Amino acid sequence: MLAPVLSQPALPLNDPAGLEIAPEEIKAVRDRLEREDLTVLAYRFAGDRFCRAERFAAYAAALGDRFVGRVLPDSAANTDVAPFFAERVACPHSVVTAHLIDEAGQPTIAARDEILAFFTQRLVLGAGALPSAGRRGAPQ
């Protein structure tokens, strides 16, 4: 993968700090990120009960500065969601889908735009074609 993005990684559900990847696989991922100068973008809401801070901390520990985690405030989430989300999820969770507020200036739109810019940089223009204002490979 040249442009990996994690959007509210929620698994495993029974271990808030768990990663749904074998230790040798996450090591291979980190090695490739280092070797190819890549980054992983990740997004979650601060109060997400399915993708908690412990999971982002585990990814940061496993991937080092190649993990670029973005945490949006719960107040940035759309509250007018489909019944399934209202009944079953009942917390801000889906950053760029169900809980996205499709209005200029909203943090969820900024997250969506950052993801699209990341894809463009890495997949269309090629790695390193655009200057980065932040961490390696992460558009700002």
N, C-alpha and C positions, 0 to 999 in steps of 0.2 A: 504494500500500500504506500502510495506517495503522499496522500493527504488524509491521514486518519483523524476522525472526529468521533468522540464519545458524547452522546447527548443523554444525560441522566442515566448512566449505567446502573441498573437496579439489581442485577444478579450477582451473587446468590442472595435471595430474599432473607434467608435465615442467618446471615452473617454480614452485618453492616460494614465490616472492614475487609470482607472477602473479595477476591478477584475471581472471576469466572474464566480462569486460564491457569494452566499448569505452570509451576515454577520454572521449568526448563523452557517453556514457550515464552513466558514474559522476559526471561533472560535473552532469548533469541530476538525478541522485539527490541529490547533496549540496545543490544549489540547492533542491530540494523539501523536504529535511529541514530546512534553515534556514528557508525560507518558512513551513512548516507546523508548526514546532517539534516535529519528530519525531526519534526515535532508532532506531538499528539495534542490536538485541541480537545477540551472537555467542558461541558456545561451542566450546571445544576442550579436549582433554586435553594436558597439557604435553609428553608424549612422542609425540604423534600424528605418524607419519611421512608422512601424507598431507595433513594440514592443519597445517603447521608455523608456528612463530612468525613467520617472514618474511611469511606471508600475512596474519596479523592486523596486523602492522606496516604492510603495504601498505594494508589497509582503513583503519587509523587515519590514515595519511597522506592518503588520498583523502577520507575523510569527517570528519576532525577529531574534535571532542568529541561529534559525533553518533553515533560508533561506540563502543559499550559492549561491550568484549570481556571475556569471562570465561574464565579458564584454570583447569581443574581438575587436581589432582595425579593422576598415573597410578594411585596407590594407591586412588583413588576409583572405579576402573573395575571392573565385574563381570568376573571371570575365567572364569566358567562360561558360555561362549558357544557358539553353534552351530558345528558343524564348519567351515562356510565361513569364519567370522570367525577361528577358531583357525588355520586353514591359510592363508588368503589375506590377511587383514588383519594378524594377529599383533602388534597393538599396540592400546592403548586408542584408540578412535576415535569410536564412536557414543554420544554423551553421553546422549541421552534414549531410546535404543532398546536395541540389543544390549548395551551396556556399562553400562546403568542398573542400579543396585542398589536394588531396590524395598523399602527399609526406611527408617523414620523416622530423620532425622538424617544421612542420607547426602548427600554433595555433589551427586550426580546427581539425587536427589529434589528438593533445593533448586533446582537448575537447572530441572527440569521445572516446579516450582511457580512459579518466577519467570517462566517463559515463559507459563504459564497466567494469572498475575496481569497480565502485560503485555497479553495478548490481551483479558482482561476490561476492563482500564482503557481500552485504545484502541478496542476494537470494540463492547463492550456499554455501558459507561458514558460513553464519549466522552473524547477527549483532554482532559486537565486536570481530570477529575472526581475523581480520587484524588490526594492529596498524594504527592509522591515524596521519598524520603529520600536519594536519590542524584542522579545526573545526570538531566537533563530527560527525562521520559517513561519512565524506567527504574525499575521497582519495586525496592524493597530489602527 
